Amino acid sequence: MIFLYHIHNTVKTIVDDQNIPISIQEEKPTQALLAIAKNYPEEWIVWCHFDNKDILNTEVFSNLLHHKRRMISNGDASSPFLSPSIGYIEDSPFLKINTSTTYPTWCMSSAAGAIHASVLLAIGNQITVTRGFDYFLNSLARKGQTSGLLCYHEPLLLHSDPQKSTLRKASLHKQYAFVKEHFKTSWLFFLCISQMRYEKKFPLIAFVYALLFVKRNTPHLDIAKIPIQSSKTVLDIFEVDVVIPTLGRKKYLYDVLNDFSKQTILPKKIIIVEQNPDLNSTSELGYITSEEWPFSIEHQFIHQTGACHARNLALSKISSDWVFFFDDDIRFDTDILEKIENAIKETGTHCINISCLQEGEVEKHSTYKQWKTFGSGCSVVHKDVVENTSFDMALEHGYGEDVDFGMQIRTLGYDVIYAPDIQIKHLKAPIGGFRSLPVFPWDDDKIRPKPAPQILYHRIKNTTEEQLKGYKWILFFKYYFNQDIKNPFSYISYFKKAWKNSTHWAKKLPLDA
């Protein structure tokens, strides 16, 4: 392990893990980092501002750096290098960081951090090196994350909060240069408009400079060739319970059970929550008891519909270390659970999302990635996670309950890792059973809420203030072309009222609370 100590954009000293000095003829930490990687290709490289040297927690490195594709840093995540205004244009879960625990994010800091030399050798020479150390680290993480680099804010890196003197903030010029380099050019305009509207800033010089002189760099980053083999033990014996909510899909569910019965690793238990709102109805899943199955089936028949309630009910019945969230219209090969077990061992993660493809779809990804959402019908999660999470009943019969569940996972200090090589087929079966559209109290409002209150509830709960404002602007423009009011002044008035009404109802969710 090599330690690079710096004072902002100047190298102070470079030593190995025995505190023996290493001679690298580079004065800038960015170039020094790349030079160290070239000379020591099998080493972990730790950077640390010299003022944080005494609070660097070297004892945690063996646990935190458990495979080569991890990049970690610790700065002031509540006030990162790039200003929170980046949220106007980035709609991802990687900005609202829980500062008290490990959190997946591409927002890096030069205060302290670590990366493996092999990552720098694979992609470091394709990252801009002329705009300072913090810019380089954020650029490396932002571009690397899309190609399979797993990046985290890690508070355990330092024994206490980093010294204020070690933190840097990007100038407007660097902020706009970063946007031009890492986002589509159109987002420059959107960021500029948003800052003028909400922050009363007029960054015209930075905007023009980025627009005319900064190139958008979209390199091909080959991170997949760096193997992931975690040294972290998260399972001994892979025992899994499967959770399946179902409504009126008798035949499809039967095929699902048959596919599970042929697995090379059998589930320990399958928990089925069958729903039918007809109070006079009875279960149609007679094959659960009339046939023999190589696993336990716990079946509950209820008259309350809703995926959130059904899944929460099923979670109260789990007994294994792992939970497989599944849908009732999936087909899959006999080695799915075996592949998932291997993926958990390789990544050392507590949550795996697998690829769920419909007919004709082709998987676009090729390696493990940090995932922006959560698949409530194609994910395996450790019990330590689900014991502290639940599907938010405020989102029942609405939208975003799976995205919200993923945010709960991240906030707890875990990550959602996507495994594209593990694939199942989603049949998208016709809606079965006796179903009717839910009736909401706002359905009769003269001005219907926009967006749907459940969506706004999720946005308020799980995004930053800047992300919420950015979403509002995007919705404002998109919705204009999908509604009948074409007079812009009348539309502005209508949209304000619709948003206000959505906010009113979002605050009242869940409705039966």
RODO-2510 file (C-alpha; in nm, 4 decimals, decimal comma):
residues 513
     n   res          X          Y          Z
     1     m     0,0000     0,0000     0,0000
     2     i     0,1333     0,3415    -0,1025
     3     f     0,0416     0,6658     0,0770
     4     l     0,0405     0,9975    -0,1076
     5     y     0,0223     1,2981     0,1233
     6     h    -0,0493     1,6339    -0,0382
     7     i    -0,1382     1,9915     0,0359
     8     h    -0,4102     2,0559    -0,2174
     9     n    -0,2378     2,0573    -0,5571
    10     t     0,1148     1,9970    -0,4280
    11     v     0,2693     1,6647    -0,3276
    12     k     0,4074     1,6708     0,0269
    13     t     0,5453     1,3175     0,0632
    14     i     0,4959     0,9627    -0,0672
    15     v     0,5664     0,6592     0,1541
    16     d     0,4913     0,2874     0,1638
    17     d     0,3091     0,1064     0,4441
    18     q     0,6372     0,0871     0,6388
    19     n     0,6685     0,4663     0,6175
    20     i     0,9670     0,4341     0,3853
    21     p     0,9861     0,7290     0,1404
    22     i     0,9203     0,6608    -0,2282
    23     s     1,0714     0,8811    -0,4937
    24     i     0,8233     0,9973    -0,7576
    25     q     0,9333     1,2904    -0,9709
    26     e     0,5944     1,4612    -0,9858
    27     e     0,4908     1,7739    -0,7984
    28     k     0,1166     1,7543    -0,8679
    29     p    -0,0850     1,4850    -0,6850
    30     t    -0,2816     1,3933    -0,9982
    31     q     0,0295     1,3127    -1,1985
    32     a     0,1904     1,1534    -0,8926
    33     l    -0,1078     0,9225    -0,8503
    34     l    -0,0739     0,8031    -1,2106
    35     a     0,3028     0,7635    -1,1757
    36     i     0,2657     0,5537    -0,8607
    37     a     0,0176     0,3279    -1,0402
    38     k     0,2628     0,2781    -1,3251
    39     n     0,5491     0,1865    -1,0904
    40     y     0,3409    -0,0175    -0,8446
    41     p     0,0608    -0,1776    -1,0529
    42     e    -0,0488    -0,4245    -0,7823
    43     e    -0,0772    -0,1789    -0,4943
    44     w    -0,3570     0,0116    -0,3309
    45     i    -0,2873     0,3849    -0,3379
    46     v    -0,4127     0,6060    -0,0553
    47     w    -0,4265     0,9824    -0,0900
    48     c    -0,4589     1,2064     0,2128
    49     h    -0,4284     1,5778     0,2738
    50     f    -0,1304     1,6343     0,5017
    51     d    -0,3485     1,8063     0,7639
    52     n    -0,5520     1,4826     0,7935
    53     k    -0,2503     1,2554     0,8340
    54     d    -0,2914     1,2086     1,2088
    55     i    -0,6593     1,1106     1,1793
    56     l    -0,6180     0,8675     0,8870
    57     n    -0,7658     0,5349     1,0017
    58     t    -0,5305     0,2773     0,8504
    59     e    -0,6802    -0,0079     1,0540
    60     v    -0,9974    -0,0239     0,8403
    61     f    -0,8321    -0,0575     0,4996
    62     s    -0,8383    -0,4378     0,4908
    63     n    -1,2170    -0,4366     0,5422
    64     l    -1,2984    -0,1437     0,3169
    65     l    -1,0758    -0,2379     0,0240
    66     h    -1,1993    -0,5931    -0,0258
    67     h    -1,1812    -0,5976    -0,4069
    68     k    -0,9894    -0,4011    -0,6693
    69     r    -1,2800    -0,2168    -0,8268
    70     r    -1,3599    -0,0056    -0,5198
    71     m    -1,2859     0,3655    -0,4932
    72     i    -1,3488     0,5365    -0,1603
    73     s    -1,3030     0,8838    -0,0179
    74     n    -1,3965     1,0934     0,2833
    75     g    -1,4617     1,4647     0,2680
    76     d    -1,7476     1,6833     0,3770
    77     a    -2,0221     1,5009     0,1850
    78     s    -2,2768     1,7602     0,2948
    79     s    -2,0720     2,0248     0,1109
    80     p    -1,8881     1,8454    -0,1718
    81     f    -1,6320     1,9774    -0,4194
    82     l    -1,8991     2,0284    -0,6830
    83     s    -2,1760     2,2496    -0,5464
    84     p    -2,5212     2,1018    -0,4743
    85     s    -2,6420     2,2766    -0,7911
    86     i    -2,5238     1,9688    -0,9810
    87     g    -2,8529     1,8223    -0,8570
    88     y    -3,0472     2,0393    -1,1026
    89     i    -2,9177     1,8184    -1,3833
    90     e    -2,8407     1,4793    -1,2236
    91     d    -3,1371     1,2637    -1,1316
    92     s    -2,9702     0,9786    -0,9447
    93     p    -2,9548     0,8419    -0,5887
    94     f    -2,5831     0,9246    -0,5666
    95     l    -2,6196     1,2852    -0,4498
    96     k    -2,8326     1,2667    -0,1342
    97     i    -2,5552     1,1141     0,0736
    98     n    -2,5979     0,9728     0,4218
    99     t    -2,2801     1,1166     0,5709
   100     s    -2,2774     0,8862     0,8744
   101     t    -2,2257     0,5605     0,6861
   102     t    -2,0845     0,4072     0,3697
   103     y    -2,2805     0,5505     0,0778
   104     p    -2,2513     0,4893    -0,2984
   105     t    -2,1588     0,8111    -0,4776
   106     w    -1,9249     0,9418    -0,7439
   107     c    -1,8696     1,2613    -0,5398
   108     m    -1,5089     1,2287    -0,4252
   109     s    -1,2794     1,4404    -0,2100
   110     s    -0,9055     1,4946    -0,1972
   111     a    -0,9231     1,5068     0,1849
   112     a    -0,8670     1,1295     0,1970
   113     g    -0,9356     0,8298    -0,0241
   114     a    -0,8062     0,5147    -0,1870
   115     i    -0,8055     0,3402    -0,5234
   116     h    -0,6271     0,0379    -0,6709
   117     a    -0,3448     0,1011    -0,9165
   118     s    -0,5029    -0,1281    -1,1764
   119     v    -0,8005     0,1069    -1,2068
   120     l    -0,5757     0,4043    -1,2707
   121     l    -0,3814     0,2066    -1,5288
   122     a    -0,7015     0,1071    -1,7039
   123     i    -0,8713     0,4458    -1,7218
   124     g    -0,6581     0,7146    -1,5555
   125     n    -0,4919     0,8310    -1,8778
   126     q    -0,8367     0,9083    -2,0254
   127     i    -0,9316     1,1502    -1,7470
   128     t    -0,8609     1,5253    -1,7539
   129     v    -0,5556     1,6029    -1,5387
   130     t    -0,5217     1,9799    -1,5824
   131     r    -0,8008     2,1111    -1,3583
   132     g    -0,6758     2,0073    -1,0163
   133     f    -0,6784     1,7006    -0,7946
   134     d    -1,0409     1,7198    -0,6771
   135     y    -1,1642     1,7665    -1,0324
   136     f    -0,9639     1,4624    -1,1417
   137     l    -1,0992     1,2423    -0,8622
   138     n    -1,4613     1,3379    -0,9286
   139     s    -1,4164     1,2916    -1,3019
   140     l    -1,2532     0,9525    -1,2506
   141     a    -1,5390     0,8359    -1,0296
   142     r    -1,8174     0,9844    -1,2454
   143     k    -1,6902     0,8200    -1,5638
   144     g    -1,5660     0,5049    -1,3959
   145     q    -1,8952     0,4389    -1,2167
   146     t    -2,0843     0,4051    -1,5450
   147     s    -1,8364     0,1361    -1,6525
   148     g    -1,8221    -0,0726    -1,3350
   149     l    -1,6131     0,1185    -1,0812
   150     l    -1,7815     0,1019    -0,7390
   151     c    -1,7428     0,4378    -0,5639
   152     y    -1,8269     0,5293    -0,2038
   153     h    -1,8258     0,8022     0,0552
   154     e    -1,6569     0,6288     0,3488
   155     p    -1,6618     0,8043     0,6882
   156     l    -1,4476     0,5329     0,8506
   157     l    -1,1447     0,6481     0,6502
   158     l    -1,0811     0,9168     0,9091
   159     h    -1,1092     0,8932     1,2870
   160     s    -1,2953     1,2255     1,2911
   161     d    -1,4314     1,4801     1,0453
   162     p    -1,1706     1,6046     0,7978
   163     q    -0,9982     1,9309     0,8821
   164     k    -1,1738     2,2269     0,7228
   165     s    -0,8439     2,3362     0,5705
   166     t    -0,8352     2,0161     0,3634
   167     l    -1,1626     2,0744     0,1761
   168     r    -1,1905     2,2440    -0,1612
   169     k    -1,4861     2,3876    -0,3516
   170     a    -1,5053     2,4079    -0,7286
   171     s    -1,5174     2,7504    -0,8863
   172     l    -1,8027     2,8297    -1,1242
   173     h    -1,5604     2,7824    -1,4143
   174     k    -1,4699     2,4309    -1,2959
   175     q    -1,8305     2,3463    -1,2176
   176     y    -1,9424     2,4367    -1,5693
   177     a    -1,6389     2,2717    -1,7244
   178     f    -1,7285     1,9534    -1,5374
   179     v    -2,0850     1,9643    -1,6649
   180     k    -1,9734     2,0187    -2,0246
   181     e    -1,7268     1,7306    -2,0011
   182     h    -1,9549     1,4784    -1,8305
   183     f    -2,3097     1,5666    -1,9397
   184     k    -2,4824     1,6473    -2,2661
   185     t    -2,4277     2,0059    -2,3741
   186     s    -2,7967     2,0883    -2,3333
   187     w    -2,7589     2,0480    -1,9568
   188     l    -2,5279     2,3500    -1,9504
   189     f    -2,8234     2,5671    -2,0484
   190     f    -3,0476     2,3993    -1,7942
   191     l    -2,7936     2,4488    -1,5130
   192     c    -2,7440     2,8139    -1,6027
   193     i    -3,1203     2,8810    -1,6105
   194     s    -3,1691     2,6973    -1,2802
   195     q    -2,8972     2,8930    -1,1016
   196     m    -3,0371     3,2209    -1,2276
   197     r    -3,3883     3,1195    -1,1238
   198     y    -3,3217     2,9672    -0,7810
   199     e    -2,9861     3,1088    -0,6670
   200     k    -2,9931     3,4535    -0,8285
   201     k    -2,6543     3,3803    -0,9845
   202     f    -2,5590     3,4878    -1,3348
   203     p    -2,2697     3,2553    -1,4329
   204     l    -2,2595     3,3743    -1,7941
   205     i    -1,8789     3,3870    -1,8253
   206     a    -1,8379     3,0322    -1,6893
   207     f    -2,1244     2,9166    -1,9112
   208     v    -1,9787     3,0686    -2,2297
   209     y    -1,6280     2,9427    -2,1518
   210     a    -1,7513     2,5856    -2,0988
   211     l    -1,9767     2,5997    -2,4035
   212     l    -1,7046     2,7223    -2,6404
   213     f    -1,3797     2,5818    -2,5070
   214     v    -1,4400     2,2648    -2,3045
   215     k    -1,4640     1,9387    -2,4955
   216     r    -1,7119     1,6707    -2,3954
   217     n    -1,4913     1,3725    -2,3208
   218     t    -1,6637     1,0331    -2,3512
   219     p    -1,3843     0,7748    -2,3434
   220     h    -1,4321     0,4004    -2,3528
   221     l    -1,3306     0,2823    -2,0087
   222     d    -1,2386    -0,0837    -1,9935
   223     i    -1,2893    -0,1633    -1,6263
   224     a    -1,4517    -0,5015    -1,6808
   225     k    -1,1100    -0,6619    -1,7325
   226     i    -1,0235    -0,5848    -1,3687
   227     p    -1,1480    -0,8903    -1,1790
   228     i    -1,3802    -0,8636    -0,8812
   229     q    -1,3043    -1,1174    -0,6121
   230     s    -1,4051    -0,9902    -0,2729
   231     s    -1,2120    -1,0937     0,0362
   232     k    -1,5195    -1,0087     0,2430
   233     t    -1,7304    -1,2981     0,3717
   234     v    -2,1027    -1,2246     0,3581
   235     l    -2,2282    -1,5833     0,3410
   236     d    -2,1262    -1,9319     0,4504
   237     i    -2,4258    -2,1332     0,3380
   238     f    -2,6561    -1,9751     0,0819
   239     e    -3,0058    -2,0220     0,2206
   240     v    -3,2740    -1,8104     0,0573
   241     d    -3,6454    -1,7467     0,1002
   242     v    -3,8391    -1,6355    -0,2070
   243     v    -4,1077    -1,3676    -0,1728
   244     i    -4,3819    -1,3643    -0,4382
   245     p    -4,6958    -1,1474    -0,4305
   246     t    -4,9561    -1,2725    -0,6789
   247     l    -5,3018    -1,1852    -0,8049
   248     g    -5,4891    -1,3945    -1,0593
   249     r    -5,1951    -1,5599    -1,2350
   250     k    -5,2440    -1,9216    -1,1414
   251     k    -5,0751    -2,0717    -1,4493
   252     y    -4,7776    -1,8345    -1,4505
   253     l    -4,7092    -1,8865    -1,0813
   254     y    -4,7193    -2,2633    -1,1319
   255     d    -4,4420    -2,2306    -1,3931
   256     v    -4,2408    -2,0188    -1,1488
   257     l    -4,2663    -2,2867    -0,8797
   258     n    -4,1645    -2,5543    -1,1273
   259     d    -3,8600    -2,3532    -1,2328
   260     f    -3,7566    -2,3156    -0,8688
   261     s    -3,8031    -2,6899    -0,8125
   262     k    -3,5356    -2,7575    -1,0771
   263     q    -3,2689    -2,5290    -0,9332
   264     t    -2,9191    -2,6601    -0,8633
   265     i    -2,9523    -2,4740    -0,5318
   266     l    -3,3050    -2,5017    -0,3993
   267     p    -3,4711    -2,2188    -0,2054
   268     k    -3,5399    -2,3029     0,1566
   269     k    -3,8892    -2,1533     0,1497
   270     i    -4,1200    -1,9750    -0,0941
   271     i    -4,3590    -1,7248     0,0620
   272     i    -4,6644    -1,6568    -0,1536
   273     v    -4,9081    -1,3797    -0,0708
   274     e    -5,2157    -1,4298    -0,2869
   275     q    -5,4512    -1,1349    -0,3185
   276     n    -5,8123    -1,1102    -0,4266
   277     p    -6,0310    -0,8146    -0,3239
   278     d    -6,3526    -1,0163    -0,3652
   279     l    -6,4564    -1,0966    -0,0072
   280     n    -6,6404    -1,4092    -0,1270
   281     s    -6,3405    -1,5484    -0,3162
   282     t    -6,1173    -1,8387    -0,2181
   283     s    -5,7668    -1,9341    -0,3207
   284     e    -5,7150    -2,0676    -0,6718
   285     l    -5,3703    -2,2085    -0,5953
   286     g    -5,4714    -2,5629    -0,5065
   287     y    -5,1507    -2,7071    -0,6536
   288     i    -4,9586    -2,5687    -0,3568
   289     t    -5,0973    -2,8465    -0,1359
   290     s    -5,2030    -3,1042    -0,3948
   291     e    -4,8528    -3,1455    -0,5357
   292     e    -4,5207    -3,2164    -0,3686
   293     w    -4,2504    -2,9511    -0,3782
   294     p    -3,8818    -2,9820    -0,2825
   295     f    -3,9062    -2,6739    -0,0610
   296     s    -4,1419    -2,5330     0,1960
   297     i    -4,4257    -2,3120     0,0704
   298     e    -4,5891    -2,0650     0,3064
   299     h    -4,9085    -1,9396     0,1463
   300     q    -5,1332    -1,6643     0,2708
   301     f    -5,4553    -1,5630     0,0991
   302     i    -5,5767    -1,2078     0,1666
   303     h    -5,8460    -0,9737     0,0389
   304     q    -5,6308    -0,6604     0,0502
   305     t    -5,4544    -0,5747    -0,2752
   306     g    -5,1290    -0,3877    -0,3129
   307     a    -4,7707    -0,4966    -0,3696
   308     c    -4,6316    -0,2938    -0,0771
   309     h    -4,8595    -0,4571     0,1791
   310     a    -4,8118    -0,8043     0,0265
   311     r    -4,4329    -0,7827     0,0292
   312     n    -4,4215    -0,6413     0,3818
   313     l    -4,6449    -0,9242     0,4970
   314     a    -4,4167    -1,1785     0,3317
   315     l    -4,1060    -1,0183     0,4874
   316     s    -4,2517    -1,0808     0,8323
   317     k    -4,2351    -1,4532     0,7567
   318     i    -3,8749    -1,4932     0,6358
   319     s    -3,6388    -1,7253     0,8219
   320     s    -3,3340    -1,7504     0,5929
   321     d    -3,0334    -1,5192     0,5689
   322     w    -3,1270    -1,4095     0,2168
   323     v    -3,4502    -1,2936     0,0551
   324     f    -3,5251    -1,3209    -0,3168
   325     f    -3,7846    -1,0650    -0,4253
   326     f    -3,9635    -1,2190    -0,7226
   327     d    -4,2582    -1,1684    -0,9568
   328     d    -4,5230    -1,4240    -1,0498
   329     d    -4,4616    -1,4134    -1,4271
   330     i    -4,0902    -1,4937    -1,4608
   331     r    -3,9105    -1,7804    -1,6349
   332     f    -3,5492    -1,8722    -1,5614
   333     d    -3,2760    -2,1337    -1,6006
   334     t    -3,1895    -2,4009    -1,3471
   335     d    -2,8727    -2,2294    -1,2192
   336     i    -3,0047    -1,8827    -1,1305
   337     l    -2,9595    -1,9223    -0,7536
   338     e    -2,6154    -2,0747    -0,8052
   339     k    -2,5119    -1,7736    -1,0149
   340     i    -2,6501    -1,5351    -0,7552
   341     e    -2,4517    -1,7098    -0,4826
   342     n    -2,1332    -1,6669    -0,6871
   343     a    -2,2128    -1,3006    -0,7519
   344     i    -2,2575    -1,2340    -0,3806
   345     k    -1,9240    -1,3995    -0,3061
   346     e    -1,7457    -1,2074    -0,5823
   347     t    -1,8788    -0,8645    -0,4881
   348     g    -1,9176    -0,9003    -0,1111
   349     t    -2,2476    -0,7147    -0,1370
   350     h    -2,5706    -0,7440     0,0614
   351     c    -2,7960    -0,6679    -0,2348
   352     i    -2,7825    -0,8044    -0,5904
   353     n    -3,0127    -0,6949    -0,8721
   354     i    -3,0218    -0,9328    -1,1676
   355     s    -3,1173    -0,8623    -1,5275
   356     c    -3,4912    -0,8965    -1,5926
   357     l    -3,5528    -0,8817    -1,9669
   358     q    -3,8722    -0,8821    -2,1668
   359     e    -3,9105    -1,0595    -2,4983
   360     g    -3,6814    -0,8999    -2,7566
   361     e    -3,4785    -0,6962    -2,5087
   362     v    -3,1002    -0,7206    -2,5121
   363     e    -2,8853    -0,6576    -2,2048
   364     k    -2,6711    -0,3467    -2,2649
   365     h    -2,4346    -0,3873    -1,9704
   366     s    -2,1522    -0,6354    -1,9348
   367     t    -2,0183    -0,6091    -1,5800
   368     y    -2,1182    -0,5412    -1,2200
   369     k    -2,2375    -0,1843    -1,1668
   370     q    -2,3758     0,0374    -0,8955
   371     w    -2,7459     0,0512    -0,9788
   372     k    -2,9619     0,3640    -0,9683
   373     t    -3,2820     0,1851    -0,8753
   374     f    -3,3988    -0,1400    -0,7165
   375     g    -3,5862    -0,4266    -0,8812
   376     s    -3,8619    -0,5474    -0,6513
   377     g    -3,9098    -0,8551    -0,8706
   378     c    -3,5479    -0,9502    -0,9409
   379     s    -3,3344    -0,8808    -0,6325
   380     v    -3,1659    -1,0823    -0,3594
   381     v    -3,1124    -0,8997    -0,0294
   382     h    -2,9562    -1,0011     0,3020
   383     k    -3,1821    -1,0222     0,6075
   384     d    -2,9744    -0,7562     0,7867
   385     v    -3,1053    -0,5147     0,5261
   386     v    -3,4710    -0,6192     0,5110
   387     e    -3,5016    -0,6308     0,8893
   388     n    -3,4511    -0,2552     0,8860
   389     t    -3,6506    -0,1663     0,5749
   390     s    -4,0044    -0,1991     0,4435
   391     f    -4,2046    -0,0995     0,1405
   392     d    -4,3475     0,2442     0,2123
   393     m    -4,7263     0,2198     0,2304
   394     a    -4,7511     0,5839     0,1215
   395     l    -4,6638     0,4554    -0,2254
   396     e    -4,9217     0,1739    -0,2336
   397     h    -5,1086     0,1593    -0,5674
   398     g    -4,8866     0,4416    -0,6862
   399     y    -4,5344     0,4722    -0,8165
   400     g    -4,1776     0,4417    -0,6935
   401     e    -4,2045     0,1915    -0,4076
   402     d    -3,9115    -0,0087    -0,5465
   403     v    -3,6971     0,3024    -0,6002
   404     d    -3,7776     0,4115    -0,2457
   405     f    -3,6813     0,0685    -0,1117
   406     g    -3,3456     0,1003    -0,2883
   407     m    -3,2894     0,4384    -0,1229
   408     q    -3,3592     0,2828     0,2166
   409     i    -3,0936     0,0208     0,1420
   410     r    -2,8338     0,2851     0,0547
   411     t    -2,9181     0,5035     0,3513
   412     l    -2,8526     0,2071     0,5815
   413     g    -2,4978     0,1838     0,4456
   414     y    -2,5402    -0,0874     0,1826
   415     d    -2,5337    -0,0761    -0,1960
   416     v    -2,7429    -0,2092    -0,4842
   417     i    -2,5172    -0,3967    -0,7272
   418     y    -2,6428    -0,4891    -1,0723
   419     a    -2,5360    -0,8260    -1,2178
   420     p    -2,6172    -0,8128    -1,5930
   421     d    -2,4825    -1,1607    -1,6652
   422     i    -2,7531    -1,3201    -1,4486
   423     q    -3,0663    -1,2998    -1,6594
   424     i    -3,4296    -1,3954    -1,6197
   425     k    -3,7202    -1,3500    -1,8595
   426     h    -4,0132    -1,1269    -1,7635
   427     l    -4,3238    -1,2440    -1,9476
   428     k    -4,5271    -0,9310    -1,8649
   429     a    -4,8329    -1,1500    -1,8298
   430     p    -5,1762    -0,9911    -1,8727
   431     i    -5,3164    -0,8466    -1,5529
   432     g    -5,4964    -1,1289    -1,3814
   433     g    -5,7718    -1,1553    -1,1278
   434     f    -6,0427    -0,9157    -1,0256
   435     r    -5,8677    -0,5806    -1,0369
   436     s    -6,0037    -0,2301    -1,0496
   437     l    -5,8226     0,0981    -1,0714
   438     p    -5,7581     0,2446    -0,7255
   439     v    -5,9708     0,5411    -0,6287
   440     f    -5,7825     0,8347    -0,4794
   441     p    -5,9356     1,1358    -0,3011
   442     w    -5,7799     1,3721    -0,5553
   443     d    -5,9456     1,2033    -0,8547
   444     d    -6,2356     1,4504    -0,8447
   445     d    -6,0238     1,7615    -0,7925
   446     k    -6,0939     2,0350    -1,0443
   447     i    -5,7218     2,0726    -1,1006
   448     r    -5,5626     1,7291    -1,0923
   449     p    -5,2311     1,7113    -0,9071
   450     k    -4,9197     1,7059    -1,1236
   451     p    -4,7127     1,4995    -1,0731
   452     a    -4,9027     1,2173    -0,9036
   453     p    -4,8798     1,2743    -0,5266
   454     q    -4,6970     0,9425    -0,4784
   455     i    -4,4255     1,0540    -0,7191
   456     l    -4,3839     1,3874    -0,5460
   457     y    -4,3827     1,2138    -0,2058
   458     h    -4,0949     0,9939    -0,3243
   459     r    -3,9109     1,2930    -0,4703
   460     i    -3,9424     1,4986    -0,1522
   461     k    -3,8301     1,2034     0,0599
   462     n    -3,5408     1,0755    -0,1505
   463     t    -3,3836     1,3593    -0,3499
   464     t    -3,1976     1,6788    -0,2705
   465     e    -3,3631     2,0179    -0,2836
   466     e    -3,1815     2,0924    -0,6100
   467     q    -3,2871     1,7611    -0,7630
   468     l    -3,6499     1,8324    -0,6736
   469     k    -3,6324     2,1762    -0,8345
   470     g    -3,4646     2,0312    -1,1432
   471     y    -3,7355     1,7660    -1,1691
   472     k    -4,0037     2,0362    -1,1427
   473     w    -3,8517     2,2312    -1,4316
   474     i    -3,8180     1,9245    -1,6520
   475     l    -4,1762     1,8210    -1,5787
   476     f    -4,2913     2,1751    -1,6544
   477     f    -4,1419     2,1672    -2,0026
   478     k    -4,2320     1,8054    -2,0858
   479     y    -4,5914     1,8311    -1,9679
   480     y    -4,6527     2,1426    -2,1779
   481     f    -4,6428     1,9363    -2,4968
   482     n    -4,8748     1,6668    -2,3564
   483     q    -5,1675     1,8795    -2,2423
   484     d    -5,4224     2,1020    -2,4105
   485     i    -5,3375     2,4446    -2,2715
   486     k    -5,1087     2,6067    -2,5268
   487     n    -5,1235     2,9649    -2,4035
   488     p    -4,7953     2,9804    -2,2065
   489     f    -4,9266     3,2242    -1,9447
   490     s    -5,2358     3,0149    -1,8801
   491     y    -5,0199     2,7034    -1,8664
   492     i    -4,7824     2,8552    -1,6090
   493     s    -5,0778     2,9407    -1,3863
   494     y    -5,2290     2,5937    -1,4286
   495     f    -4,9000     2,4131    -1,3596
   496     k    -4,8395     2,6089    -1,0393
   497     k    -5,1820     2,5095    -0,9104
   498     a    -5,1362     2,1444    -1,0145
   499     w    -4,7962     2,1274    -0,8395
   500     k    -4,9393     2,2917    -0,5282
   501     n    -5,2233     2,0389    -0,5218
   502     s    -4,9761     1,7518    -0,5594
   503     t    -4,7731     1,8907    -0,2686
   504     h    -5,0899     1,9114    -0,0593
   505     w    -5,1766     1,5445    -0,1124
   506     a    -4,8147     1,4227    -0,0900
   507     k    -4,8019     1,5574     0,2647
   508     k    -5,1106     1,3530     0,3545
   509     l    -4,9660     1,0181     0,2428
   510     p    -5,0161     0,7447     0,3453
   511     l    -5,3878     0,8091     0,3180
   512     d    -5,4898     0,5732     0,5986
   513     a    -5,2301     0,7041     0,8433
***
